[in-house]
């Protein structure tokens, strides 16, 4: 491995060792005292599952940090409210976080989601969102799948035309504001303590035995068809990627694997291959998400899930889209989400 890469990896590890026990960058959440809210946005729908919802919420937070007259109630995030520190006790998923007499509505809706089979939650949420847009047709803004620059003056005028509006869209972005407010985004959207605590304990034990830990996300289930299967890798290919990582970073490096499918234990039988607790064991998938971000490096094919784990953990990201043979020369993206935008594969595949 080249000297510059080794220094980068060691800097990441050193910084991680100096962080609080959560392994995530923390910030005291502002109570909203700097905000004089005049216009409220209810974000109703758009995006996909958890990591795509993080993407949308992150850009909305960045916008509101720079527009104190705005606040957002993220209805689309309600099914995931219990997963993040800023929304765990904020049932309306409001930013900046404030108390509201309508919190019971959020708790009731989330209780309904919790009692609904998981496959029915997204259509149920979309159905409620479409009903809201139907009833409030004069105050609805739906960008659908068009890119909307949240920093554009015309978009801001639309959002501030009324005291409240309904907003929907898949690609609401303002990357300049996102970069300026990355710390606030990390603070609010970091995984909830119930997932960070067991993840920290697991990683602390792992680090007692290994000098470096690299997290590998094996994304297979939906990748067989997504993007024409371009980024699907077989289990054998992932095993070869692990060998390539050892060749580059050293055989004393432990590879922490998170997989969305059951794997052949014999294929991955090696003392320096460990499984994230959300993959093997009784842990929640958020534990795997946490543990990836607590590693010294996150390795994955183009994946918003992996990129957000790296971003929240302030951890470098390495894309293995070109397979095992390209791992040795693939540059590390130290700023995860921000650098991934300009990556050959990530920038094209992850709908930036």
C-alpha positions in Angstrom: 0.0 0.0 0.0 1.3 3.5 -0.9 2.6 5.7 1.9 -0.1 8.4 1.4 -2.9 5.8 1.7 -1.4 4.3 4.8 -1.1 7.8 6.4 -4.7 8.5 5.5 -5.9 5.3 7.0 -3.9 5.8 10.2 -5.2 9.4 10.5 -8.7 8.1 10.3 -8.0 5.5 13.0 -6.3 8.0 15.2 -9.2 10.5 14.9 -11.7 7.7 15.7 -9.7 6.7 18.8 -10.1 10.3 20.1 -13.8 10.5 19.5 -16.4 10.0 22.3 -17.6 6.4 23.0 -20.3 6.5 20.3 -17.7 6.7 17.5 -19.8 9.3 15.8 -19.2 13.1 15.8 -21.5 14.6 18.3 -22.8 18.2 18.6 -25.1 19.7 21.1 -28.5 20.1 19.4 -29.7 23.6 19.2 -33.2 24.1 20.7 -34.2 26.3 17.8 -33.7 29.6 19.7 -31.9 31.1 16.6 -34.9 30.4 14.5 -37.8 32.8 14.1 -40.0 30.5 12.1 -42.4 32.1 9.7 -42.9 29.4 7.1 -43.4 25.7 7.8 -42.6 22.9 5.3 -44.2 19.5 5.5 -42.1 17.1 3.5 -44.6 14.3 2.5 -42.9 11.9 0.2 -40.0 11.2 -2.2 -36.9 9.1 -2.1 -36.8 5.4 -1.2 -35.8 3.5 1.9 -33.8 4.6 4.9 -30.5 5.9 3.4 -32.4 7.8 0.6 -34.5 9.4 3.3 -31.4 10.4 5.1 -30.2 12.0 1.9 -33.3 14.1 1.6 -33.5 15.0 5.3 -29.8 16.0 5.2 -30.4 18.5 2.4 -33.5 19.9 4.1 -31.6 20.4 7.3 -28.8 22.2 5.4 -31.3 24.5 3.9 -33.0 25.3 7.2 -29.7 25.9 8.9 -29.2 28.8 6.5 -32.8 30.0 6.4 -34.0 30.7 10.0 -37.4 31.6 8.8 -38.1 28.0 7.7 -38.8 24.8 9.6 -39.6 21.3 8.3 -41.8 18.5 9.5 -40.6 15.4 7.7 -43.6 13.1 7.4 -41.7 10.9 5.0 -39.2 10.1 7.8 -41.8 9.1 10.4 -41.4 5.3 9.7 -37.7 5.7 10.6 -38.0 8.2 13.5 -36.8 5.7 16.2 -33.6 5.1 14.3 -31.9 8.5 14.7 -30.8 10.6 17.6 -32.5 13.7 16.5 -35.9 12.1 15.8 -36.0 9.3 18.5 -37.9 11.6 20.9 -39.1 14.0 18.2 -42.1 12.0 16.7 -43.0 14.7 14.2 -39.4 14.7 12.8 -39.3 18.4 13.1 -36.2 20.5 12.4 -35.2 22.5 14.2 -36.5 20.2 17.0 -39.3 21.9 18.9 -42.2 20.6 21.0 -45.7 20.6 19.4 -49.2 19.9 20.5 -49.5 17.6 17.5 -46.8 15.2 18.7 -49.5 12.6 19.6 -50.4 12.4 15.9 -46.8 11.4 15.1 -46.7 8.8 17.9 -50.1 7.3 16.8 -49.0 7.1 13.2 -45.7 5.5 14.1 -47.6 3.0 16.3 -49.7 2.1 13.3 -46.5 1.7 11.2 -45.0 -0.5 13.9 -48.0 -2.8 13.9 -48.1 -3.0 10.1 -46.1 -5.7 8.2 -43.0 -4.0 6.8 -43.8 -4.5 3.2 -47.0 -2.5 3.6 -45.5 0.5 5.4 -44.1 2.4 2.3 -47.4 2.2 0.3 -49.4 3.2 3.4 -47.1 6.2 4.0 -47.3 7.2 0.3 -51.1 6.8 0.4 -51.4 9.2 3.3 -49.0 11.6 1.6 -51.0 11.6 -1.6 -54.2 12.2 0.3 -52.6 15.2 2.0 -51.6 16.6 -1.4 -55.2 16.0 -2.7 -56.7 17.9 0.2 -54.3 20.8 0.1 -53.9 21.2 -3.6 -53.3 24.9 -3.4 -50.3 24.5 -1.1 -48.6 21.5 -2.6 -45.2 21.5 -4.4 -44.2 18.3 -6.0 -40.9 18.1 -7.9 -41.4 14.4 -8.5 -38.1 13.0 -9.9 -36.9 16.4 -11.2 -33.8 17.8 -9.6 -34.7 20.8 -7.3 -31.9 23.1 -6.1 -33.0 24.1 -2.6 -30.6 27.1 -2.8 -32.3 28.5 -5.9 -34.3 31.7 -5.3 -37.3 30.6 -7.3 -37.5 27.4 -5.2 -37.2 29.5 -2.0 -40.0 31.8 -3.2 -42.3 28.8 -3.7 -41.5 27.5 -0.2 -42.2 30.9 1.4 -45.3 31.9 -0.5 -47.6 30.6 2.3 -47.2 30.1 6.0 -47.1 26.4 5.3 -46.7 24.2 2.3 -46.6 20.5 1.4 -43.4 19.5 -0.4 -42.5 16.3 -2.2 -39.6 15.2 -4.5 -36.9 12.6 -5.0 -33.9 14.9 -5.7 -34.0 17.9 -3.4 -30.4 19.0 -3.3 -28.1 21.8 -2.2 -24.6 20.3 -1.9 -22.9 23.6 -1.1 -25.1 24.1 1.9 -24.8 20.4 2.8 -21.0 20.7 3.0 -21.2 23.9 5.1 -23.6 22.3 7.6 -22.3 18.7 7.6 -21.7 18.9 11.4 -25.4 19.8 12.1 -26.6 17.0 9.8 -24.3 14.4 11.5 -25.5 15.5 14.9 -29.2 15.2 14.1 -29.2 12.1 12.0 -26.6 10.0 13.9 -28.0 6.6 14.9 -29.9 6.6 18.2 -28.1 5.6 21.4 -29.9 2.2 21.5 -27.8 1.2 18.4 -24.6 3.1 19.1 -24.0 1.7 22.6 -23.9 -2.0 21.7 -22.0 -1.1 18.5 -19.4 0.7 20.5 -19.0 -2.2 22.9 -18.6 -4.6 20.0 -16.1 -2.5 18.2 -14.1 -1.8 21.4 -13.5 -5.6 21.8 -12.6 -6.0 18.1 -10.0 -3.2 18.3 -8.3 -4.8 21.3 -7.3 -7.6 19.0 -6.8 -5.9 15.6 -4.8 -2.7 14.6 -7.2 -1.9 11.7 -10.8 -2.6 10.9 -12.2 -2.3 7.4 -16.0 -2.5 7.0 -17.3 -4.3 3.9 -21.0 -4.0 2.8 -22.1 -7.0 0.7 -25.2 -5.6 -1.1 -26.9 -8.4 -3.1 -30.6 -8.8 -2.7 -32.0 -5.9 -4.7 -28.8 -5.4 -6.7 -29.5 -8.4 -8.9 -31.9 -6.1 -10.8 -31.1 -2.6 -9.7 -29.2 -0.6 -12.4 -29.5 -3.7 -14.7 -27.5 -5.8 -12.2 -24.3 -3.8 -13.0 -23.2 -3.6 -9.4 -24.2 -7.0 -8.3 -21.3 -9.1 -7.0 -21.4 -12.8 -6.2 -20.3 -14.0 -2.7 -17.2 -15.5 -4.3 -16.3 -12.1 -5.8 -16.8 -10.5 -2.4 -14.4 -13.1 -0.9 -11.9 -12.1 -3.6 -12.4 -8.4 -2.7 -11.5 -9.3 0.9 -8.2 -11.0 -0.3 -7.5 -7.8 -2.3 -8.0 -5.7 0.7 -5.6 -7.8 2.7 -3.1 -7.5 -0.1 -3.4 -3.7 0.0 -3.8 -2.9 3.7 -2.1 -5.9 5.4 -3.2 -9.4 6.5 -3.5 -8.2 10.1 -6.4 -6.1 9.1 -9.8 -7.4 10.2 -12.6 -7.2 7.6 -16.0 -6.5 9.3 -18.7 -7.8 6.9 -22.3 -6.6 6.8 -24.5 -8.6 4.4 -28.1 -8.4 3.4 -28.2 -12.2 2.6 -27.1 -15.3 4.4 -23.7 -16.4 3.4 -21.8 -19.7 3.2 -19.8 -19.8 6.5 -17.1 -21.9 4.9 -16.4 -19.4 2.2 -15.9 -16.6 4.8 -14.2 -18.8 7.4 -11.1 -16.9 8.5 -10.1 -15.4 11.9 -9.7 -12.0 10.4 -13.2 -12.0 8.9 -15.9 -10.9 11.4 -19.6 -10.3 11.0 -21.4 -7.1 12.0 -24.0 -7.8 14.7 -26.9 -6.7 12.5 -25.9 -9.5 10.1 -25.0 -12.4 12.3 -26.8 -12.5 15.6 -29.8 -10.9 17.1 -28.8 -7.3 16.4 -30.8 -4.7 14.4 -29.6 -3.7 11.0 -28.8 -0.3 12.5 -26.0 -1.9 14.5 -24.4 -2.9 11.2 -24.9 0.6 10.0 -23.2 2.0 13.1 -20.3 -0.5 13.0 -19.5 0.3 9.4 -19.2 3.9 10.3 -16.9 3.1 13.2 -14.4 1.3 11.0 -11.2 2.9 9.6 -12.6 2.5 6.1 -15.9 1.5 4.5 -15.8 -0.6 1.3 -18.8 -1.1 -1.0 -20.2 -1.0 -4.5 -22.2 2.2 -5.1 -24.6 2.3 -2.2 -26.3 5.2 -0.4 -26.5 3.0 2.8 -22.7 2.6 2.8 -22.0 6.2 1.9 -24.2 7.5 4.7 -22.6 5.1 7.2 -19.3 6.5 6.2 -20.5 10.1 6.3 -22.1 9.8 9.8 -18.9 8.1 11.1 -16.7 10.6 9.3 -15.0 7.6 7.8 -13.3 7.3 4.3 -15.2 5.4 1.6 -13.7 3.1 -1.0 -15.8 1.9 -4.0 -15.2 -1.7 -5.2 -17.5 -1.4 -8.3 -14.7 -2.6 -10.6 -14.1 -5.8 -8.7 -11.2 -7.4 -6.9 -8.6 -6.5 -9.5 -9.2 -2.8 -9.1 -9.1 -2.6 -5.3 -5.3 -2.0 -5.2 -5.5 1.3 -7.2 -8.9 2.6 -6.2 -8.6 5.9 -4.4 -10.2 6.5 -1.0 -12.9 9.1 -0.7 -12.1 10.8 2.6 -15.3 13.0 2.5 -17.6 10.0 1.7 -20.8 11.6 0.4 -19.2 14.7 -0.9 -16.4 13.0 -2.8 -18.7 10.2 -4.0 -20.6 12.8 -6.1 -17.7 13.0 -8.5 -16.8 9.3 -8.5 -17.2 7.5 -11.8 -19.6 4.9 -10.5 -21.1 6.4 -7.4 -21.9 9.8 -9.0 -23.8 8.1 -11.8 -25.5 5.3 -9.9 -26.6 7.0 -6.6 -28.8 9.7 -8.0 -26.9 12.8 -6.8 
